Amino acid sequence: MIVQVLGCSGAIAAGCRTTAFLLEHDVLIDAGTGVGDLSLEALARIDHILISHSHLDHVLAIGLLADSVIRLRERAGRAPIKVHALPPTIAALRAHIFNGVIWPDFTRLPTPQQPVLELVPFAVGNALVLGGKHIEVLSASHTVPAVGFGIDGGAAGWWIYTGDTGPNPELWRRLRQLHVAQLVIETAFSDEECELARLSKHLCPTALGRELAQLSGCVQVHITHIKPGESDSVMAEIARLSTSHRLHPLAAGQTMRIGGSNRRIAGACDEIR
């Protein structure tokens, strides 16, 4: 399976797109501004959207995507795009996005009987099978109800996306039970802003080091959600961490392979630092 990194920035600027990953061609993981780089045909092939939490940088493309593909999917007789999220996230989307004021209610358009979007609740710990892909909903600790996701790559191990999270012992208890091959984890702030990271339930490099110490072995770790203009300083602080893992900054346009070699951004732990 292939994961395309459509966006992985903590905010927007030229060349910076907020969080979105495309799993194969049909499952979108978060729906930040990076979704807008997909062609109309690629957008129309998306059947499932997994949402980690309700913050705008992770959900703003859901309604725009629906508006773009509604006619194509209606003409083709396609089933609704299923948006999977925690019940509080679904409630936030209904109240604050699909309310007829901020955006039309695409859970009732073009008709209530055959809408372009369907909101589907899940819970932490649920095992989902979407288009043949086995996905687990993981714990996250953020300022709003939030989750991460794990993709089962079989014998090759799991691809893990933490979502936005601060320190979270529950996550590491679960990851220690899995064969983690690749970990996408946020570090939104530098150590200089550690108090802001704590208050907003994000990570800074020092906190990242404490979190990674809870996972043994040698894992390819991809750093996401850095604020625009701060990548060099944050990665310099991360480079000073003492860890057995191999840490790399993530960038839009990269691809990762689940269950196979990662030709662009992963390799044996003794080959990449």
C-alpha positions as CSV (number, residue, x, y, z in Angstrom):
1,M,0.0,0.0,0.0
2,I,1.1,3.5,-0.8
3,V,0.6,6.6,1.4
4,Q,0.9,9.9,-0.4
5,V,1.8,12.9,1.8
6,L,-0.5,15.6,0.5
7,G,0.1,18.0,3.4
8,C,2.0,17.9,6.7
9,S,2.5,21.5,7.8
10,G,1.1,23.0,11.0
11,A,-0.2,26.1,9.1
12,I,-0.2,27.6,5.6
13,A,2.4,29.6,3.6
14,A,3.8,29.2,0.1
15,G,4.7,25.5,-0.3
16,C,3.1,24.6,3.0
17,R,-0.1,22.5,3.1
18,T,-1.9,21.3,6.2
19,T,-2.4,17.7,7.1
20,A,-3.7,15.2,4.6
21,F,-2.6,11.7,3.5
22,L,-4.0,9.6,0.7
23,L,-3.9,5.8,1.3
24,E,-3.9,4.1,-2.1
25,H,-6.5,6.0,-4.1
26,D,-9.6,5.7,-2.0
27,V,-8.9,6.5,1.7
28,L,-8.1,10.0,2.8
29,I,-6.6,10.5,6.3
30,D,-7.4,14.0,7.4
31,A,-8.5,16.6,5.0
32,G,-6.2,19.7,5.2
33,T,-5.3,22.1,2.4
34,G,-3.1,19.4,0.8
35,V,-6.2,17.8,-0.7
36,G,-6.5,20.7,-3.1
37,D,-3.4,19.4,-5.1
38,L,-5.3,16.3,-6.2
39,S,-6.9,16.2,-9.7
40,L,-10.7,16.2,-10.0
41,E,-10.5,12.6,-11.1
42,A,-8.4,11.7,-8.0
43,L,-10.8,13.5,-5.7
44,A,-13.8,11.5,-7.2
45,R,-12.1,8.2,-6.4
46,I,-12.0,8.9,-2.7
47,D,-14.6,6.7,-0.9
48,H,-13.5,7.2,2.8
49,I,-12.2,10.1,4.9
50,L,-10.7,9.4,8.3
51,I,-10.7,12.5,10.5
52,S,-8.4,12.7,13.5
53,H,-10.1,15.7,15.1
54,S,-12.3,18.7,14.4
55,H,-9.6,21.5,14.1
56,L,-9.9,23.5,10.8
57,D,-6.4,22.5,9.5
58,H,-7.6,18.9,9.4
59,V,-11.2,19.2,8.2
60,L,-11.5,22.2,5.9
61,A,-11.2,20.3,2.6
62,I,-14.1,17.9,3.4
63,G,-16.8,20.3,2.2
64,L,-14.8,21.6,-0.7
65,L,-14.1,18.0,-1.9
66,A,-17.8,17.2,-1.6
67,D,-18.7,20.3,-3.7
68,S,-16.1,19.3,-6.4
69,V,-17.2,15.7,-6.9
70,I,-20.9,15.8,-6.1
71,R,-21.9,15.9,-9.8
72,L,-19.5,13.2,-10.9
73,R,-20.5,10.8,-8.2
74,E,-24.2,11.5,-8.7
75,R,-24.0,10.8,-12.4
76,A,-22.0,7.6,-11.8
77,G,-24.5,6.4,-9.1
78,R,-21.7,6.2,-6.5
79,A,-22.4,5.6,-2.8
80,P,-21.8,8.5,-0.4
81,I,-18.2,9.3,0.7
82,K,-18.0,8.0,4.2
83,V,-16.5,10.4,6.7
84,H,-15.3,8.4,9.8
85,A,-14.8,10.3,13.0
86,L,-15.4,10.3,16.8
87,P,-19.0,11.3,17.7
88,P,-17.9,14.7,19.1
89,T,-16.0,15.4,15.9
90,I,-19.1,14.5,13.9
91,A,-21.2,16.8,16.1
92,A,-18.7,19.6,15.5
93,L,-18.9,19.1,11.7
94,R,-22.7,19.2,11.8
95,A,-22.8,22.3,14.0
96,H,-20.0,24.4,12.7
97,I,-19.3,23.4,9.0
98,F,-22.3,21.7,7.4
99,N,-24.9,24.1,8.9
100,G,-26.0,26.1,5.9
101,V,-24.2,29.2,7.1
102,I,-20.5,28.3,6.8
103,W,-21.1,25.6,4.2
104,P,-24.1,23.7,2.7
105,D,-25.1,20.5,4.4
106,F,-23.6,17.9,2.0
107,T,-24.9,15.1,4.2
108,R,-28.3,16.0,2.7
109,L,-27.3,17.0,-0.8
110,P,-28.0,16.4,-3.6
111,T,-30.9,14.6,-1.8
112,P,-31.3,13.4,1.8
113,Q,-31.8,9.9,0.4
114,Q,-28.5,9.9,-1.6
115,P,-26.1,12.5,-0.2
116,V,-22.5,12.9,-1.3
117,L,-21.3,12.6,2.3
118,E,-22.2,10.2,5.1
119,L,-20.9,10.8,8.7
120,V,-19.9,7.5,10.3
121,P,-18.9,7.3,14.0
122,F,-16.1,5.3,15.4
123,A,-14.4,4.9,18.8
124,V,-10.8,4.5,20.0
125,G,-9.8,0.9,19.7
126,N,-12.1,0.1,16.8
127,A,-10.7,-2.0,13.9
128,L,-11.9,-0.7,10.5
129,V,-11.7,-2.5,7.2
130,L,-12.0,0.1,4.4
131,G,-11.4,-1.0,0.8
132,G,-9.5,-4.0,2.1
133,K,-7.3,-1.9,4.3
134,H,-7.1,-2.8,8.0
135,I,-7.0,0.3,10.2
136,E,-7.1,0.7,13.9
137,V,-8.3,3.9,15.7
138,L,-5.6,5.0,18.2
139,S,-5.7,7.2,21.3
140,A,-4.6,10.8,21.1
141,S,-4.5,13.6,23.7
142,H,-5.4,17.0,22.4
143,T,-7.5,20.0,23.3
144,V,-10.5,18.5,21.5
145,P,-11.5,14.8,21.3
146,A,-8.9,13.3,18.9
147,V,-7.4,10.1,17.6
148,G,-4.6,8.7,15.6
149,F,-4.6,5.8,13.1
150,G,-2.6,2.7,12.5
151,I,-2.5,0.9,9.2
152,D,-1.7,-2.8,9.3
153,G,1.0,-3.7,6.9
154,G,1.1,-7.4,7.8
155,A,4.5,-9.0,8.3
156,A,6.2,-5.7,7.3
157,G,4.7,-3.9,10.3
158,W,2.4,-1.0,11.0
159,W,2.3,2.5,9.7
160,I,1.2,4.8,12.6
161,Y,-0.1,8.4,12.4
162,T,-0.4,10.0,15.9
163,G,-2.6,12.9,14.8
164,D,-2.2,16.1,16.9
165,T,-1.3,15.0,20.4
166,G,0.6,15.9,23.5
167,P,2.1,13.4,25.8
168,N,0.0,10.3,25.7
169,P,0.9,7.1,27.7
170,E,-2.1,5.2,26.4
171,L,-0.8,5.5,22.8
172,W,2.6,4.0,23.7
173,R,1.0,1.2,25.7
174,R,-0.8,0.1,22.5
175,L,2.2,0.7,20.2
176,R,4.4,-1.5,22.3
177,Q,2.0,-4.3,21.4
178,L,2.4,-3.8,17.7
179,H,5.3,-4.2,15.3
180,V,5.7,-0.5,14.4
181,A,7.6,0.0,11.1
182,Q,6.9,3.7,10.5
183,L,5.7,6.4,12.8
184,V,4.4,9.8,11.7
185,I,4.4,12.0,14.8
186,E,3.9,15.7,15.3
187,T,6.3,18.2,16.7
188,A,4.5,21.5,16.3
189,F,6.7,23.8,18.4
190,S,10.3,24.3,19.2
191,D,11.6,23.9,22.8
192,E,11.6,27.7,23.1
193,E,7.8,27.4,22.9
194,C,7.5,24.4,25.2
195,E,4.9,26.1,27.4
196,L,2.7,26.8,24.4
197,A,3.1,23.2,23.3
198,R,2.0,22.0,26.7
199,L,-1.0,24.3,26.8
200,S,-2.1,23.4,23.3
201,K,-1.4,19.7,23.8
202,H,1.2,19.5,21.1
203,L,4.8,18.2,21.2
204,C,8.1,20.1,21.2
205,P,11.5,18.3,20.7
206,T,12.2,17.6,24.3
207,A,8.7,16.2,24.8
208,L,9.1,14.2,21.6
209,G,12.2,12.6,23.0
210,R,10.4,11.5,26.2
211,E,7.6,10.0,24.1
212,L,9.9,8.1,21.8
213,A,11.8,6.7,24.7
214,Q,8.6,4.6,25.4
215,L,9.0,2.7,22.1
216,S,11.8,0.2,21.8
217,G,13.8,-0.8,18.8
218,C,14.6,1.2,15.7
219,V,11.7,2.8,14.0
220,Q,11.6,5.2,11.0
221,V,10.0,8.3,12.5
222,H,8.6,11.0,10.3
223,I,8.1,14.5,11.9
224,T,5.0,16.3,10.9
225,H,3.0,19.4,11.8
226,I,5.9,21.8,12.1
227,K,4.9,25.4,11.7
228,P,6.0,27.2,8.5
229,G,9.5,28.8,8.8
230,E,10.4,26.7,11.9
231,S,11.4,23.4,10.3
232,D,15.2,24.1,10.5
233,S,15.2,25.1,14.2
234,V,12.8,22.3,15.2
235,M,14.8,19.6,13.3
236,A,18.1,20.9,14.7
237,E,16.7,20.4,18.2
238,I,15.4,17.0,17.3
239,A,18.8,16.0,15.9
240,R,20.3,16.5,19.3
241,L,17.9,13.9,20.9
242,S,19.5,10.7,22.1
243,T,17.4,7.9,20.5
244,S,17.7,4.6,18.7
245,H,15.1,5.7,16.2
246,R,15.7,7.4,12.9
247,L,14.0,10.8,12.6
248,H,13.3,12.7,9.4
249,P,11.1,15.7,8.5
250,L,8.1,14.9,6.4
251,A,7.3,17.0,3.3
252,A,4.3,17.3,1.0
253,G,4.8,15.2,-2.1
254,Q,6.6,12.4,-0.4
255,T,5.3,8.8,-0.5
256,M,5.5,6.0,1.9
257,R,5.1,2.3,1.3
258,I,3.2,0.1,3.8
259,G,4.2,-3.5,3.6
260,G,7.2,-2.9,1.2
261,S,10.3,-0.8,0.7
262,N,10.0,2.9,1.0
263,R,12.2,4.2,-1.8
264,R,12.0,7.9,-1.0
265,I,12.0,8.4,2.8
266,A,12.7,5.2,4.6
267,G,15.3,2.5,4.7
268,A,17.2,0.4,7.1
269,C,17.8,2.1,10.4
270,D,21.6,1.8,10.0
271,E,21.4,3.6,6.6
272,I,19.5,6.8,7.5
273,R,19.9,9.3,10.3
